[in-house]
Amino acid sequence: MTLADKIFSFAKKNLRLSPFFKAGFYLLIILNSRLVIGQVKPFFKSPDGYELIATDLHIHTVFSDGSVWPDIRVSEAIREGLDLISITDHLEYQPHKSDIPHPDRNRSFEIANAAATKKPLSVIRGAEITRSMPPGHINAVFVQDVNKLLFPDDPSAGIIEANKQNAFVFLNHPNWARQRPDGIAKLDPLHEELIGKGLIHGIEVANETIFSDEAITIALENNLTILGTSDIHGIADWKFKIPEGGHRPITFVLSEKNESKHVKKALFEGKTIVWFKDLMIGKEENLLKLLKANISVSRITYEKNEIIAKIILKNLSANPLNLKYTGIYTFHEDGSVFIIPPYKEKILQVKTLSRKKSLALPFEVLNAVIGAKEHLNLTLVSD
């Protein structure tokens, strides 16, 4: 029985409710229970010395080809527990301009920023430079004036101007089938030139519902920051099935403080982890920090007259942990591959052959991606 079922059952027994009340009641309970859960439990615990900032740096509104007003994007982000977003409406692609004429391309940011006043969310100014491939679509965030990025006849001028404004610039959906029919992310000579000049700083490895191993390789080989974004145009709840437990792609930034200038600095330094579906994606050093903060290991214990060690692993995060044991021992109740659900624990019974005071258990985290088809290795120590 779900939480909504239990509450409705109680209300039905104790209150006089119309039968037509049920649908609305269920919706209200689901939404509010999500809010309560979101306030109590973070997505992930922050590693020591860092603030873990949940961001979405690729979002659209009716001021380009999105379906909602900018303040709705703010409300969605707050309800979902995000810390920072950027409204990145297309500069060149304006399908609603007959209905919503706006010569000032900063307008969607201004509306969203005003809606976020005194709210637990930062909104930063951004835009999507929308070109055919190459260079394709490119986002610039932390810009000062979006209008100055609009150069309809020059594929590079907007990128150069964004850098003059000290923006963080990244490649969008490099595996998008409309521009890469084979779905393979790759760099064209123009991309290589821009990256070589330090004008491109990051790349999306996850966008909306698509993922790219090839983009991870590009990021690692070119020292680009790894990003994942929603690229949301419609309603986030509908697209990502958030009421049913889903989530948008989120880029977590390992920042010194929860302030925009510190988040920007960490982005340039490549201190990010992407949460896409059940995958955690990032550079090895960043994922190690995250996983060590989000798995707790109990002390090793033995029952009387047994030499089977008992160890409790706790998952402190909102994401399941898919673990594959790679060590020399075997388990008494499990195989070498198992999953620890979000916010749950797993009791491992390890056949150690002799009583140990300490035990090091090496694992491959199958849903922690550090390269194309490459997963994070992590050793958990029980004392």
Secondary structure, DSSP 8 states (H G I E B T S, - for coil): --HHHHHHHHHHHHS---TTHHHHHHHHHHHHHHHHHHHHS-SS---TT-EEEEEEEEE--TTTT-SS-HHHHHHHHHHHT-SEEEE--BSS--TTTTTS--S-TTHHHHHHHHHTTTSS-EEEEEEEEE-STTT-EEEEES-S-GGGG--TT-TTHHHHHHHHTT-EEEE--TT-TTT-TT------HHHHHHHHTT---EEEEEETTEE-HHHHHHHHHHT-EEEEE--B-S-HHHHHTGGGT----EEEEEESSSSHHHHHHHHHTT-EEEEETTEEEE-HHHHHHHHHHHEEE---EE-TT--EEEEEEEE-SSS-EEEEE-SS-EESS--SEEEE-TT-EEEEEEE-SS--S-EEEEEEEEEEEEETTEEEEEEEEE-
